[in-house]
Amino acid sequence: MMDENKHYQKDTTGQPVALERRDATEDGRRYSPSTGRNKAIVRETFFSHMPRQGHVLEIASGTGEHGAHITAAATDLTWIYSDIDPVSQASQRAWRVAADHDRLWGPLTVDTTQLAWGEAEALAPFDAVFCANMIHIAPFEAAEGLITGAARLLRPAGRLMLYGPFARNGVIAPSNARFSEDLQRRDPSWGVRDLELQILPLAQAANLDLVAVVDMPANNLSVVFEKR
Ligand SMILES: C[S@@+](CC[C@H](N)C(=O)[O-])C[C@H]1O[C@@H](n2cnc3c(N)ncnc32)[C@H](O)[C@@H]1O
């Protein structure tokens, strides 16, 4: 049987770090150690709270592993990769080529800080938008643009799922506080966001209703919204 985890480096930091090593394999697919650890539980959570059929726009697809892992088990989902980083897009392309199905599309170039989302605009409305581990590794404008852009391009009752570390109403887990400080040392505009104080007000203003907050391992959350 194929060992789908054999490419993961042995990484023990326990936190998703933007600058972790993601070496490309011979076929161009990259593997993120943190995604290797969380992709199974992220898929399970996605299947519990997100549409099982239709079109999913993924923002900040990174290596491309979440889309590959989820579509491998969801035959009625079309998953559209996107990113702003050409190296990540090359890996997404390689995961698409390696898949034995045609449910992976893209990668598109979508920068959530931009008002218009390029080619994604023409493919809308989407049944779902998924974004893991981006809003803390980008300026806050990226989070603002993600929420307003998702709200604009989702169909009514379409869902947005965010995954990653968050503070909760001014309280942050020690590991997330250390992670956030580390991020801010790299770039002062980065940092772990507060779900209640920073993200929910954006969602409310965009007519996205909160439908689920799911505790995930390593002090991460999955947060699911539904478009009114
Ligand atoms: C830590 S990686 C997460 C990758 C993947 N979602 C995962 O969880 O494995 C952060 C990703 O956010 C992307 N990114 C950063 N700023 C962005 C923006 N403004 N719009 C879209 N993607 C962005 C980066 O290119 C990178 O692929």
The ligand as a Gaussian input file, in Angstrom:
#p B3LYP/6-31G(d) Opt

LIG

0 1
 C        1.383000      29.012000       6.125000
 S        0.964000      28.948000       4.455000
 C       -0.511000      27.944000       4.560000
 C       -0.687000      27.046000       3.380000
 C       -1.858000      26.076000       3.432000
 N       -3.118000      26.759000       3.484000
 C       -1.722000      25.132000       4.591000
 O       -2.417000      25.284000       5.597000
 O       -0.910000      24.211000       4.500000
 C        0.363000      30.570000       4.085000
 C       -0.057000      30.764000       2.644000
 O       -0.718000      32.025000       2.539000
 C       -0.413000      32.579000       1.268000
 N       -0.741000      34.013000       1.331000
 C       -0.120000      34.972000       2.044000
 N       -0.706000      36.169000       1.858000
 C       -1.764000      35.959000       1.015000
 C       -2.772000      36.810000       0.443000
 N       -2.802000      38.121000       0.708000
 N       -3.684000      36.267000      -0.374000
 C       -3.660000      34.935000      -0.646000
 N       -2.738000      34.084000      -0.139000
 C       -1.789000      34.592000       0.682000
 C        1.073000      32.237000       1.114000
 O        1.504000      32.351000      -0.220000
 C        1.095000      30.795000       1.655000
 O        0.852000      29.874000       0.627000

